[in-house]
Amino acid sequence: MITLHINGAAHQLPDPINVAALIERLGLTGKRIALERNGEIVPRSSFATQQLADGDKLEVVVAVGGG
């Protein structure tokens, strides 16, 4: 079991997970997002290979368009 802190809230997951799988789990697949892990921006190109670890602090921002 690992604990991730996402936008300030603790989330427990049964197994280690990569960024791409977490985005899918959060229902954000296909949305324009920016993700910061422990104070560093994670490039979209590395979402599938960036493995998350117990205690990671994530900030997820979803871009919203409007007019």
Residue pairs with C-beta under 8 A, 6 or more apart in sequence:
1 12
1 13
1 14
2 12
2 13
2 15
2 16
2 17
2 52
2 53
2 54
2 55
3 10
3 11
3 12
3 13
3 54
3 55
4 10
4 11
4 13
4 22
4 52
4 54
4 55
4 56
4 57
4 58
5 11
5 55
5 56
5 57
5 58
6 26
6 58
6 59
6 60
7 58
7 59
7 60
13 25
16 51
16 52
16 53
17 25
17 51
17 52
18 47
18 48
18 49
18 50
18 51
18 52
19 35
19 37
19 42
19 46
19 47
19 48
19 50
19 52
20 47
20 48
22 52
22 58
23 29
23 33
23 35
23 47
26 60
28 60
28 62
31 62
31 63
32 62
32 63
33 60
33 61
33 62
33 63
34 41
34 60
34 61
34 63
35 41
35 42
35 47
35 58
35 59
35 60
35 61
36 42
36 58
36 59
36 60
37 50
37 52
37 56
37 57
37 58
38 56
38 57
39 57
42 50
52 58
